[in-house]
Amino acid sequence: MHIDTVLLLMATSKLNQRQGFRFQRTHPALIAGPELTAIGKRAENVPVFYGQSPLDSACSHHVLASIFSIIGVIKPSAIVSMNRRKFGYSSVFFKQMLPFWHTGIDPEELVACVNSMGLPITLTARYKTAPDLDQFAIKNLMKGELVAISIDSVFTRSTRHWTLGVAAGGIQRGNTFDTDTLYLLDASASPPVFSEYNAFLKLIPSARKRRSGIGEPSPTKRTPLNWSYCAPDWTPETVMITSAIRFRLVE
């Protein structure tokens, strides 16, 4: 190889390591297209987005419906007709979550409800006071896991909401990954088109000074990070993560 070419490649490599580039890690089952789908157990992919009514206060129900469709424990057709089903996981899903349809549900209650359904899944949760809550959500999304995330407004009381984390992104410099965005499948936003997500949480730059990469938090006390909750349907709002629940299929 010509010496000038070698020098150019070395300079480019050093520049890339210094400046970095953006990356995104997404749950492997999701397939972007005119309609968001997931790789199913049958020949055809299955739809996984369920839009929320502004009157139902059932964001958690919609998050669970998407999770169950993505990991393949309940068919979308059974989820859509779950109120008429007499047997099966969809019937259990409807009955367990019915009391919370118009009231919302707390993280601990959600975990208890899902665990009582007898589904072939395991849950691992972090709640509001957990020192590693933000890092837990980041690390699991970086691994391609599904994470149900609850958020609250920081400066107002306008938002108290459940959404589904499906991807994480940020800047890679060499072998260092600096995650600054959590990508969401959000039932209250418009359906995603040619994308795996329709909203995201963007780490607010001033908050990053309290974080060392995605390093270890204080072992005893949580310092919440501030995130900007963004989607085409509304003005960005500052929120904090109040729980994160990882869902994993039992193989």
N, C-alpha and C positions, 0 to 999 in steps of 0.2 A: 504494500500500500504506500502511496506517495506520502512523503513527510508532511506536506501541507494539509493533506486530508486527515492524517493522524492528529495533527495539532488542532484542526478545526473540530474534530470529534471530541477531543479532550476538553476544549473550551466550551463546546455545547453541553457536554455532560456536567461540567462544573456550574454552568449557568442554570441548567435545569435543577440541580440540587439546591442552588441558592434561591431561585425564584419559585420552584415547585410548579405543580399543576393541580387542577381540581380533579377530585375523584368522587364516585358515588357507588356505594355497595347496597344492592337491593335484594330483597327476598327472592330466592331462585325460582320459585313457582310462578311468579307474576309475569304476565305477558302483556305488554302495552299494545294498543291497537285502537280502532274506533270505539271499542268497548274494552274495559279492563277485564282480563280473564286470568285464570290460573290453570296450570297443568293438572288435569283431573285424572282419575283412575280409569276413565273410559277414553274412547277415541277422541272426543271433542273436549276442548277446554271449557271451563265453567265460569260464568260471570260471578264477580265477587264484590261489586259495589251495590250498596243499599242506601238510597237517599232518605234523609230524615225530614219529617214534618216539623215545622217550628212550634207545634202545639203539643208534641208527645213527650218531651223530656226523656227520650229514650235513646240518647246517644250511646250509652253503654250497650244496649241491646243491638244496635246497628254494628258496633265494633265487634261484638261476639259473632254476629251473623257473618261478617266478612272473614273473621278468623276461621270459623268452622268451615266455610266454603273453601278458603285457601288451603287449609291443611287436609281437607277432604273427609271430615268426620260426619258432616250433614250435607246432603245435596241442596243446591239452591232452590230447586222446585219444592223440596220439603220445608225449607225455611219460609218461603213465601206463603205456604199454606199451613203453617204450623198450628194456627188456632183451630183448624179443622181436623187435625191429626189426632187419632186415638192412641196410637202406639209409636214407639221409636224415639230416637234422640230428639227429634224436632218437637214432639209433644212434650217431652220432659223440659226442654229448653223454654217453651212457651209457659208452662205451668210454674217453673221456678222463678222466672223473671217477671211474671204478670204483676205481682204487687208493686213493682217499681216502675211501671210503664209511664206514669204521669208524675212521678215524684223524684226520679233520679235515684242513684245508688252510690253508697260510699265504697271505697276500695276494699275494705275488709269484708263487707257484705257481698261484693262481687266475687271475690275469691271463694267465699263460703258457698255461694250459689253454684258456681261452676263446678267446684269440687263435689257437690252433692248430685250432679247430673250423671255421674258414672261414665263420662266420656273417656276414650283412650288418649288422654292428654295429661301433661304435668304442668303445673304453674309454679313459678318462682316470683315472689313479689317484694318490692321495696315501698315503704310508705313514707309519709311526709317528713318524719323526723329522722329517717335513716341517713347517716352521714354520707353514704355512697349512692344516694338516689339518682342524681343526674348522671354519674359515671356508669351506674348500672344500666340505665337506658341506652347510653352511648355505646357501651361495650357490646351489648347484646345485638343492637342494630348493626354494628360493625361486623358481627358474626353472621348476619343474614337471618336473624330470628324475628319473630313477630312480637311486638311489645305494645300492649294496651297502655295508654298514657292518659292520666287525668291532669288537667291544668286549671289554674285559677288566675284571675286578674291580679296584678300587683298594685295598681294605682286606683282601680275602680272595682265595682262589683258586677260588671257587665258580663263576665265570662266565668263559668264553672262548667267544665266540659270534658267529655271522654273522646279520645281520638285514637287512631291506630298507627303506630310507627311501623313503616315498611322498609325504610332505607336510612342510611347515614352518609353524609358527604363532608368534604372539607378540602384541605390542601395537603398534598404529599410533597415532602422535600426529602429526596433520597429514600431512606427507610423509615422516615418519621411521618406519621399520619396525624394531622391536627384537625380533628372533627369539629365543625362549626354549624352543621345543619342536620336536623332530623326531619326526614320526609314523611308525610302523613297521608293516609287514606282517610279522609274526613267526611262523615255522613252528612254534615251540615253544609258542605260546599258542593259546587257543581260537579257532575261526574267527570272523572279524568278522561281525556281524549289523547291518544298516542303518548301516554305517560303512565307510570306506575303510581303516581301520587297526584293530589289536587290541593295540597296545602303543605306548609312546612313550619318548623320552629327554627329560627335563626338566632344563634347565640349573639347577644348584644355585646359589642366590643369591649365596653367598659367592664363588663362582668368577667371577661377572660383574664384580667389581671389577678383574679382570685383563684385561677386555675393553672395548673402546670400540665399542659397537654391534656391528656385524659388520665393524669396520674392519680395517685391515691389521695382521697380526702382525709380530713381529720377523723381519727378513729372514734371520737366521742361526740362531736357536734357538727351539725350540717350548716354549711354556708350556701344557701340556695343560689343558683345561677338565674339570671334574667334572660328570657327568650322573647323574641318577637314572633308572635303568632300571625302568619301571613297566608292569604289566599286571594284569588281574584275577586271573590265575592264581598270582601269587607276591608276596612282600613286596618293596617297592622296594629297590634296591641301588645303591650308588655305583659307577659305572664310568667308564672313559675310552675314547674312540674311538682305535682302533689302526690303522685304515685306512678309506679311503672310495674307492669305485670308481664312477664315473659311466658308465652304459650309454646309448648313443644309437644309434638305428636309422639306417642309411645309406639315404638317400632316393634 
